[in-house]
Amino acid sequence: MSFIAYRLGAVVGQFSQEEIERGIARLDERIANLRAFDVQTASKGNPPSLEGLQSDIADTLERIFGRNTPAYRRFQGAARLVVPAQGGGFFGLRPIHEYYPDELAKNIGRSIALLEAAQRVLREDLADAQHATASLPALTGPETSALSRRVFVVHGHDGEAREMVARFLKEMDFEPIILHEQPNQGGTIIEKFEANSEVGFAVVLLTPDDLGRSVKEDELKPRARQNVLLELGYFIGRLGRDKVCALKRGELELPSDYVGVVWERMDEGGGWKLALARELKAAGHVIDGNKVF
């Protein structure tokens, strides 16, 4: 059940308790990564691992709050870890060992403080959501049937991504539904789509298949295909956000109305499989952890 909006104006819309809890858990992981980082091993300058951690924090904040939202801007300083070179007056740069460990420790401390502040906001929202749930009257009706193992795969032109997701779903004992593989039965595309939308979950592949821009801008930016965005909205409305997982592959502009809704990066290392399995489990499906990798 979705009914709570972030009080910082992070999104336009509402989030379920499960989505708020996942956001808190993701921030816990980033805080643990920061605490585990050994400043003394980076005395020669910014190591690649630090830049990777900085990127992970930025991705986490974007997934939870959406890029360029008020909450994102408030907490984005948590993703500024890299220490710039410092001048040493007339004779050039200061030796790194004189300032780097202390400056990096300050950056890490600031990042932890900001992420903990973001968690406090989410926990307050979660408490509000739980209070609202307790105030609702009990719903009556027939018991819900077992969740369908049919998963609709929404895709654009990236056939490789589509096949990777379909193969993974089959390995996890789900039935992937890909529209062009279904019989037409003499109907229109919309009728074919509706006829095959009786599913328990949807995976939406956001890939940079099109180029577009606002009339106020000159630069063309990569975007997902329009039919993909239409079907994304359809399944969010039909199934609820907790039963839709968007996988973003490559760099592309997300629609403004979708900012703040959770999406997962479809990385080359296969980490998206664990993320998708986690979303399926959160939606109530039974998952065999031995089949994830």
Secondary structure, DSSP 8 states (H G I E B T S, - for coil): -EEE--TT---SS-EEHHHHHHHHHHHHHHHHHHHH--GGGGTTS--HHHHHHHHHHHHHHHHHH-TTSHHHHHHGGGG-------B-GGG-B--HHHHHHHHHHHHHHHHHHHHHHHHHHHHHHHHHHHHHHHHS----SS-------EEEEE--S-HHHHHHHHHHHHHTT-EEE-GGGS--TT--HHHHHHHT---SEEEEEE---EEE--TT--S-EEE--HHHHHHHHHHHHHH-GGGEEEEE-SS-B--GGGTTS-EEE--TTSHHHHHHHHHHHHTT----GGG--
